[in-house]
Amino acid sequence: MVPYLTTALTGPLLELERRLLDAQPTIEHWFRQQWKEQAAPFYTSVDIRNAGFKLAPVDTNLFPGGFNNLNPAFMSLSIHAAMGAVEKICPDAQRLLLIPENHTRNTFYLQNVAVLAHILRQTGLIVRIGTLIPEITQPTTLELPAGGRLTLEPLVRHGDRIGLADFDPCAVLLNNDLSAGIPEILKNIEQTIMPPLYAGWATRRKSRHFRAYEQVAIEFARLVGIDPWLIDPYFDQCGKIDFHAHQGEDCLAEKVSKLLARIQAKYDEYRIDQPPFVIVKADAGTYGMGIMTVKSPDDVRELNRKQRNKMAVGKEGMAVTEVLIQEGVYTFESINEAVAEPVVYMLDHFVVGGFDRVPTGRGADENLNSPGRHFVPLAFDETCVTPDRSANPDASHNRFYAYGVIARLAMLAASVELDETLNELSDTAA
């Protein structure tokens, strides 16, 4: 079932969607040329906000953890895309080791691991699941909420290879974003690791990603004849911040003020009668942690203790010392009168599905990756690939095509970002 999206679309977004639909042959040819030069990440998910006047990505995850939320009716899309990804990155692979997050209590995440393992096994790979959890010293079988079981096994290392006690894999797939750093057991192994270790949050920064996205958006906007701002959120970055010690707040407040002024100028240009806002979030991290909505520099200066504690620590208890200041993009998607945020999933450079993230009691200007959220699967089988350019732009399949375009732009930016990171690491090593 594809939920009907009661999106309040007016003016510029309808124009933007029609431009994307009219330019479909040009867009698809352009993407094909890009993938000749850039290697797509193994898998990617992109959070998209639809403001009616603007459609833009707000986060790009290179270790997506919601495959269990995709529409199972279109599993074949994921399997075929995974076949291409494996053949391209590791063509000789027969045995694959999947390393998940250290979440034994989060059974919904483990359901994601089970679905991901199923997809990979359907490509013909022998897949086993290894864990970095030190307390797991022998194979441990866990019950899953949707039925079935998942067996986690302790990792072992022999020389420059990693595997399990009786399993020597050809390749390793990480579904762990390395927020706590790169474990010693994974360093300098000879097998192919997908995504590479430097794609984890120990190295990666959101500000670097959105710098790469900015350039991709400029080139794409020139291609289809639109203002890049319509698909690109403004941003800035502030380092050396300590929320507990009140350090770096003046820098943050000043940059918030400047960014709000830039956004207001665009709102004036497009006659948008909404107050601008920004999202301040950890420059490295995920799971919706360390995020706040800011509408005035005073919001930064007047944080209470609870807010400081929330912003000071990210996933795995890591201290937040760098933040991204990102233009807030409203979401006027709604399902059953609750705001919703589309999340698009890709394997290799193919869109394979998505869902709407629907939280409880959240507003159109807030972070929606929050406790109490639920997920409504979207069927992207034809919707992102075969739009009907003669149809009403409000048709859902045309809207989904636009989502697929934006998500692929973010994925392309992630590819550029990873290349830049690798080049920097190589220069440093030299």
For each residue, the residues with C-beta under 8 A, 3 or more apart:
1: 377 379
2: 378 379 383 396
3: 335 356 376 378
4: 396
5: 333 334 335 340 356 396 399
6: 333 334 335
7: 50 52 332 333 334 394 399
8: 52 332
9: 13 14 17 52 332 393 394
10: 13 14 52 53
11: 14 15 52 53 270
12: 15 16 53 54 230 270
13: 9 10 16 17 50 51 52 53 54 55
14: 9 10 11 17 18 393 394
15: 11 12 18 19
16: 12 13 19 20 55 226 230 231 402
17: 9 13 14 20 21 55 393 398 399 402
18: 14 15 21 22 393
19: 15 16 22 23 224 225 226
20: 16 17 23 24 27 224 401 402 405
21: 17 18 24 387 389 393 398 401 402
22: 18 19 389
23: 19 20 26 27 223 224
24: 20 21 27 28 387 389 401
25: 28 29
26: 23 29 30 223 224
27: 20 23 24 30 31 223 224 405
28: 24 25 31 32
29: 25 26 32 33
30: 26 27 33 34 220 223
31: 27 28 34 35 349 408 412
32: 28 29 35 36
33: 29 30 36 37
34: 30 31 37 38 412
35: 31 32 38 40 349
36: 32 33
37: 33 34
38: 34 35 412 415 416 419
39: 88 89 415
40: 35 44 85 346 348 349 411 412 415
41: 44 62 195 199 411 414 415 418
42: 85 89 173 194 195 347 348
43: 62 64 85 195 345 346 347 348
44: 40 41 60 61 62 64 345 346 407 410 411 414
45: 60 61 64 66 343 344 345 346
46: 57 59 60 61 343 344 346 406 407 410 411
47: 57 58 59 60 61 341 342 343 357 369
48: 55 56 57 58 341 342 343 344 403 406 407
49: 54 55 56 57 58 329 330 331 341
50: 7 13 54 55 331 332 333 342 403
51: 13 54 55 56 329 330 331 332
52: 7 8 9 10 11 13 330 332
53: 10 11 12 13 230 270 272
54: 12 13 49 50 51 229 230 231 329 330
55: 13 16 17 48 49 50 51 230 231 402 403 406
56: 48 49 51 230 231 232 233 329 406
57: 46 47 48 49 60 213 233 406 407 409 410
58: 47 48 49 233 279 326 329
59: 46 47 206 286 369
60: 44 45 46 47 57 209 213 410 411 413 414
61: 44 45 46 47 64 65 177 286
62: 41 43 44 177 195 199 204 414
63: 174 175 176 177 195 199 200 286
64: 43 44 45 61 67 175 345
65: 61 101 109 112 175
66: 45 69 70 112 343 345 355 375
67: 64 70 78 112 115 116 119 345
68: 108 111 112 114 115 146
69: 66 112 355 375 377
70: 66 67 74 75 78 115 345 352 353 354 355 377
71: 74 353 355 377 378 379 380
72: 75
73: 379 381
74: 70 71 77 78 352 353 379 380 381
75: 70 72 78 79 119 122
76: 79 80
77: 74 80 81 350 352 353 380 381
78: 67 70 74 75 81 82 119 345 347 352 353
79: 75 76 82 83 119 122 123
80: 76 77 83 84 350
81: 77 78 84 85 346 347 348 350 352
82: 78 79 85 86 119 120 122 123 347 348
83: 79 80 86 87 123 124
84: 80 81 87 88 347 348 350
85: 40 42 43 81 82 88 89 194 347 348
86: 82 83 89 90 91 93 96 120 123 125 171
87: 83 84 91
88: 39 84 85 91 348
89: 39 42 85 86 171 192 194
90: 86 93 170 171 192 194
91: 86 87 88
92: 170
93: 86 90 96 125 169 170 171 192
94: 125 126 170
95: 125 126 127 128 167 168 169 170 171
96: 86 93 120 125 126 127 128 169 170 171 172 173
97: 127 128 129 130 162 163 164 167 169 171 172 173
98: 113 116 117 120 127 128 129 130 172 173 175
99: 129 130 131 132 155 172 173 174 175 176 186
100: 103 109 110 113 129 131 152 175 176
101: 65 106 109 175 176 177
102: 131 132 133 176
103: 100 106 109 110
104: 110 133 136 142 152
105:
106: 101 103 109 110
107: 110 111 142 143 144 145
108: 68 111 112 145
109: 65 100 101 103 106 112 113
110: 100 103 104 106 107 113 114 142 144 150
111: 68 107 108 114 115 144 145 146
112: 65 66 67 68 69 108 109 115 116 175
113: 98 100 109 110 116 117 129 150 175
114: 68 110 111 117 118 144 148 150
115: 67 68 70 111 112 118 119
116: 67 98 112 113 119 120 175
117: 98 113 114 120 121 127 129 150
118: 114 115 121 122
119: 67 75 78 79 82 115 116 122 123 347
120: 82 86 96 98 116 117 123 125 127 173
121: 117 118 124 125 126 127
122: 75 79 82 118 119
123: 79 82 83 86 119 120
124: 83 121
125: 86 93 94 95 96 120 121
126: 94 95 96 121
127: 95 96 97 98 117 120 121
128: 95 96 97 98 153 164 167 169
129: 97 98 99 100 113 117 150 151 152 153
130: 97 98 99 152 153 154 155 162 163 164
131: 99 100 102 136 152 153 154 155
132: 99 102 155 176 183 185
133: 102 104 136 152
134:
135:
136: 104 131 133 140 152 153 154
137: 154
138: 153 154
139: 151 152 153 154
140: 136 151 152 153
141: 149 150 151 152
142: 104 107 110 149 150 151 152
143: 107 149
144: 107 110 111 114 147 148 149 150
145: 107 108 111
146: 68 111
147: 144
148: 114 144
149: 141 142 143 144
150: 110 113 114 117 129 141 142 144
151: 129 139 140 141 142
152: 100 104 129 130 131 133 136 139 140 141 142
153: 128 129 130 131 136 138 139 140 164 165 167
154: 130 131 136 137 138 139 164 165
155: 99 130 131 132 162 163 164 185
156: 162 163 164 165
157: 161 162 163 185 189
158: 161 163
159:
160: 188 189 190
161: 157 158 168 189 190 191
162: 97 130 155 156 157 169 172 185 186 189 191
163: 97 130 155 156 157 158 167 168 169
164: 97 128 130 153 154 155 156 167
165: 153 154 156
166:
167: 95 97 128 153 163 164
168: 95 161 163
169: 93 95 96 97 128 162 163 172 191
170: 90 92 93 94 95 96 191 192
171: 86 89 90 93 95 96 97 191 192 193 194
172: 96 97 98 99 162 169 186 189 191 192 193 194
173: 42 96 97 98 99 120 194
174: 63 99 177 178 193 194 195 197 200
175: 63 64 65 98 99 100 101 112 113 116
176: 63 99 100 101 102 132 200
177: 61 62 63 101 174 200 201 286 315
178: 174 181 182 183 197 200 201 202
179: 200 201 202 284 285 286 314 315 316 318
180: 202 315 316 317 318
181: 178 202
182: 178 186 187 197 200 202
183: 132 178 186 187
184: 187
185: 132 155 157 162
186: 99 162 172 182 183 189 193 197
187: 182 183 184 197
188: 160
189: 157 160 161 162 172 186 193
190: 160 161
191: 161 162 169 170 171 172
192: 89 90 93 170 171 172
193: 171 172 174 186 189 196 197
194: 42 85 89 90 171 172 173 174
195: 41 42 43 62 63 174 199 200 418
196: 193 199 418 422
197: 174 178 182 186 187 193 200 202 203
198: 203 204 418 421 422 425
199: 41 62 63 195 196 203 204 418 421
200: 63 174 176 177 178 179 182 195 197 203 204
201: 177 178 179 204 284 285 286 315
202: 178 179 180 181 182 197 284
203: 197 198 199 200 421 425
204: 62 198 199 200 201 208 209 284 417 421
205: 208 209 237 283 284 322 324
206: 59 209 210 281 282 283 284 324 326
207: 210 211 235 237 283 322 324
208: 204 205 211 212 417 420 421
209: 60 204 205 206 212 213 413 414 417
210: 206 207 213 214 233 235 324 326 413
211: 207 208 214 215 417
212: 208 209 215 216 413 414 416 417 420
213: 57 60 209 210 216 217 232 409 410 413
214: 210 211 217 218 228 232
215: 211 212 218 219 413 416
216: 212 213 219 220 409 412 413 416
217: 213 214 220 221 228 231 232 409
218: 214 215 221 222 228 232
219: 215 216 222 223
220: 30 216 217 223 224 228 231 409
221: 217 218 224 225 226 227 228 230 231 232
222: 218 219 225
223: 23 26 27 30 219 220
224: 19 20 23 26 27 220 221
225: 19 221 222
226: 16 19 221 230 231
227: 221 230
228: 214 217 218 220 221 231 232
229: 54 232 234 266
230: 12 16 53 54 55 56 221 226 227
231: 16 54 55 56 217 220 221 226 228 406 409
232: 56 213 214 217 218 221 228 229
233: 56 57 58 210 326 327 328 329
234: 229 259 262 263 326 327
235: 207 210 259 324 325 326 327
236: 255 258 259 324 325
237: 205 207 283 322 323 324 325
238: 241 248 251 252 255 322 323 325
239: 248 283 321 322
240: 247 248 251 321 322
241: 238 247 248 249 251 252 320 321 322 323
242: 245 246 247 248 312 321
243: 246 303 308 309 311 312 320
244: 308 309 312
245: 242
246: 242 243 249
247: 240 241 242
248: 238 239 240 241 242 251 252
249: 241 246 252 253 300 301
250: 253 254
251: 238 240 241 248 254 255
252: 238 241 248 249 255 256 280 300 323 325
253: 249 250 256 257 297 298 300 301
254: 250 251 257 258 297
255: 236 238 251 252 258 259 325
256: 252 253 259 260 278 280 294 296 297 299 300 325
257: 253 254 260 261 297
258: 236 254 255 261 262
259: 234 235 236 255 256 262 263 278 325 327
260: 256 257 263 264 276 277 278 295 296 297
261: 257 258 264 265
262: 234 258 259 265 266 327
263: 234 259 260 266 267 276 278 327 328
264: 260 261 267 268 276
265: 261 262 268 269
266: 229 262 263 269 270 272
267: 263 264 270 271 272 274 276
268: 264 265 271 272
269: 265 266
270: 11 12 53 266 267
271: 267 268
272: 53 266 267 268
273:
274: 267 330
275: 295
276: 260 263 264 267 295 327 328
277: 260 293 294 295 328 365
278: 256 259 260 263 293 294 295 325 326 327 328
279: 58 291 292 293 294 325 326 327 328 367
280: 252 256 291 292 294 300 311 323 324 325 326
281: 206 285 290 291 292 323 324 326 367
282: 206 285 289 290 291 314 320 322 323 324
283: 205 206 207 237 239 322 323 324
284: 179 201 202 204 205 206 314 318 322
285: 179 201 281 282 289 290 314 315 318 320
286: 59 61 63 177 179 201 289 315
287: 315 369
288: 291 367 369 370
289: 282 285 286 313 314 315
290: 281 282 285 310 311 312 313 314 320 323
291: 279 280 281 282 288 367 369
292: 279 280 281 299 307 310 311 367
293: 277 278 279 328 365 366 367
294: 256 277 278 279 280 297 299 300 325
295: 260 275 276 277 278 299
296: 256 260 299
297: 253 254 256 257 260 294 300 301
298: 253 301 302
299: 256 292 294 295 296 302 303
300: 249 252 253 256 280 294 297 303
301: 249 253 297 298
302: 298 299
303: 243 299 300 307 308 311
304: 307 308
305: 308 309
306: 309 310
307: 292 303 304 310 311
308: 243 244 303 304 305 311 312
309: 243 244 305 306 312 313
310: 290 292 306 307 313
311: 243 280 290 292 303 307 308 320 323
312: 242 243 244 290 308 309 319 320
313: 289 290 309 310 317 318 319 320
314: 179 282 284 285 289 290 317 318 319 320
315: 177 179 180 201 285 286 287 289 318
316: 179 180
317: 180 313 314
318: 179 180 284 285 313 314 315
319: 312 313 314
320: 241 243 282 285 290 311 312 313 314 323
321: 239 240 241 242
322: 205 207 237 238 239 240 241 282 283 284
323: 237 238 241 252 280 281 282 283 290 311 320
324: 205 206 207 210 235 236 237 280 281 282 283
325: 235 236 237 238 252 255 256 259 278 279 280 294
326: 58 206 210 233 234 235 278 279 280 281
327: 233 234 235 259 262 263 276 278 279
328: 233 263 276 277 278 279 293 365
329: 49 51 54 56 58 233
330: 49 51 52 54 274 364 365
331: 49 50 51 339 340 341 364 368
332: 7 8 9 50 51 52 339 364
333: 5 6 7 50 339 340 341 342 356
334: 5 6 7 337 338 339 340
335: 3 5 6 338 340 356 358 376
336: 358
337: 334
338: 334 335 358 359 360 362
339: 331 332 333 334 358 359 362 363 364 368
340: 5 331 333 334 335 356 357 358 368 376
341: 47 48 49 331 333 356 357 358 368 369
342: 47 48 50 333 354 355 356 357 378 403
343: 45 46 47 48 66 354 355 356 357
344: 45 46 48 351 353 354 380 384 403 404 406 407
345: 43 44 45 64 66 67 70 78 351 352 353 354
346: 40 43 44 45 46 81 349 350 351 352 407 408 411
347: 42 43 78 81 82 84 85 119 350 352
348: 40 42 43 81 82 84 85 88
349: 31 35 40 346 408 411
350: 77 80 81 84 346 347
351: 344 345 346 354 380 384 385 404 407 408
352: 70 74 77 78 81 345 346 347 380
353: 70 71 74 77 78 344 345 377 378 379 380
354: 70 342 343 344 345 351 377 378 380 400 403 407
355: 66 69 70 71 342 343 375 376 377 378
356: 3 5 333 335 340 341 342 343 375 376 378
357: 47 340 341 342 343 368 369 373 375
358: 335 336 338 339 340 341 368 373 374 375 376
359: 338 339 362 368 369 370 372 373
360: 338 372 373 374
361: 372
362: 338 339 359 366 367 368 370
363: 339 366
364: 330 331 332 339
365: 277 293 328 330
366: 293 362 363 370
367: 279 281 288 291 292 293 362 370
368: 331 339 340 341 357 358 359 362 373
369: 47 59 287 288 291 341 357 359 373
370: 288 359 362 366 367 373
371:
372: 359 360 361
373: 357 358 359 360 368 369 370
374: 358 360
375: 66 69 355 356 357 358
376: 3 335 340 355 356 358
377: 1 69 70 71 353 354 355
378: 2 3 71 342 353 354 355 356 383 400
379: 1 2 71 73 74 353 383
380: 71 74 77 344 351 352 353 354 383 384 400 404
381: 73 74 77 385
382: 385 386 397
383: 2 378 379 380 386 387 396 397 400 401 404
384: 344 351 380 400 401 403 404
385: 351 381 382 401 404
386: 382 383 397
387: 21 24 383 391 397 398 400 401
388: 391 395 397 398
389: 21 22 24 398
390:
391: 387 388 395 397 398
392: 395 398
393: 9 14 17 18 21 398 399
394: 7 9 14 398 399
395: 388 391 392 398 399
396: 2 4 5 383 399 400
397: 382 383 386 387 388 391 400 401
398: 17 21 387 388 389 391 392 393 394 395 401 402
399: 5 7 17 393 394 395 396 402 403
400: 354 378 380 383 384 387 396 397 403 404
401: 20 21 24 383 384 385 387 397 398 404 405
402: 16 17 20 21 55 398 399 405 406
403: 48 50 55 342 344 354 384 399 400 406 407
404: 344 351 380 383 384 385 400 401 407 408
405: 20 27 401 402 408 409
406: 46 48 55 56 57 231 344 402 403 409 410
407: 44 46 48 57 344 346 351 354 403 404 410 411
408: 31 346 349 351 404 405 411 412
409: 57 213 216 217 220 231 405 406 412 413
410: 44 46 57 60 213 406 407 413 414
411: 40 41 44 46 60 346 349 407 408 414 415
412: 31 34 38 40 216 408 409 415 416
413: 60 209 210 212 213 215 216 409 410 416 417
414: 41 44 60 62 209 212 410 411 417 418
415: 38 39 40 41 411 412 418 419
416: 38 212 215 216 412 413 419 420
417: 204 208 209 211 212 413 414 420 421
418: 41 195 196 198 199 414 415 421 422
419: 38 415 416 422 423
420: 208 212 416 417 423 424
421: 198 199 203 204 208 417 418 424 425
422: 196 198 418 419 425 426
423: 419 420 426 427
424: 420 421 427 428
425: 198 203 421 422 428 429
426: 422 423 429 430
427: 423 424 430
428: 424 425
429: 425 426
430: 426 427
